[in-house]
Amino acid sequence: MNKTIRLLQAHHSSRSYKVDPIPEEILEAIIESARRAPTSTNSHEISLVVVRNSESRARIAEIAGGQPWIAQAPVFIAVIADLYKTGLGVKKAGAEQVFQRSLEGILAAVSDVGIAMATLMTAARALGLGVVPIGGIRRDPQAMIDLLELPPNTFPVDGVVLGYVAEESPQKPRMLIESFRHEEKYHPEALKPAIDAYDRTLQEYWQKIGRTDGLSWSANMAQQYGTFSRLIKSVAQKQGFTIEV
Ligand SMILES: Cc1cc2nc3c(=O)[nH]c(=O)nc-3n(C[C@H](O)[C@H](O)[C@H](O)COP(=O)(O)O)c2cc1C
């Protein structure tokens, strides 16, 4: 199999890291790969904040709800939706930026964050590092904004932990392909059997790795998507993001 495809299909998050630093040339290669990633309308609306300071990483681990791997691994990269940068361009051209006040603006910025995240993770793994994406920083985005001194019209959407893996973790199984790949049109009838099968598969997986607190996919979704767990609207509004149109 092609090396890149093998790497992508071997994806797994790692949550156990050595303290060994990441050589500068490796970090540079990873960041340069993400800088080359596409952005909507060539907006360049992504900025990365590379956090290596151990006190800052410990603080981010706390902000994210107690995630020790953020403090343990040598590098955390915050991926910022950056409409401050684009606003400077708009202003230079004599106009006023309004994009951050639209659903389209938010969707475009978040898509670009996702692409940057995926690129960072793929590049890092290609260079022998382990990764775990971190959305937990949205538990307290104001604390991240304060820590990173982010300007208006920016938002810390996600981050990624990078480091050399101490203890490898097994790959988490995925839902059946029929729930993911639809031919010509969406096939809702494929979902129930796929969900039933995945609930069983995930329970087996938790048993296999000795996790007694592991939930089925449905129960996890009820916990995560059945409640409003992260109340970020007021912080987003304070930063300048609203949905007027
Ligand atoms: C946008 C995003 C945010 C995530 N946030 C966290 C997080 O805060 N902490 C964590 O441990 N894992 C986080 N994850 C990792 C997911 O839990 C993980 O990708 C998923 O369970 C599948 O496991 P795998 O990555 O090992 O295949 C996040 C993943 C994504 C894509």
The ligand as an ORCA input file, in Angstrom:
! r2SCAN-3c Opt
* xyz 0 1
  C     -11.850     18.335     16.717
  C     -11.477     17.250     17.701
  C     -11.384     17.545     19.044
  C     -10.990     16.555     19.949
  N     -10.818     16.891     21.261
  C     -10.265     15.989     22.113
  C      -9.899     16.375     23.427
  O     -10.101     17.506     23.870
  N      -9.289     15.440     24.195
  C      -9.033     14.169     23.766
  O      -8.456     13.389     24.517
  N      -9.388     13.785     22.524
  C      -9.977     14.655     21.683
  N     -10.287     14.304     20.401
  C      -9.949     12.953     19.949
  C     -11.182     12.083     19.697
  O     -11.739     11.671     20.919
  C     -10.724     10.896     18.869
  O     -10.236     11.375     17.634
  C     -11.820      9.885     18.619
  O     -12.217      9.288     19.834
  C     -11.352      8.778     17.690
  O     -10.212      8.163     18.215
  P      -8.849      8.111     17.397
  O      -8.440      9.523     17.092
  O      -7.869      7.425     18.298
  O      -9.129      7.345     16.160
  C     -10.739     15.245     19.506
  C     -10.877     14.949     18.138
  C     -11.234     15.934     17.262
  C     -11.339     15.593     15.801
*
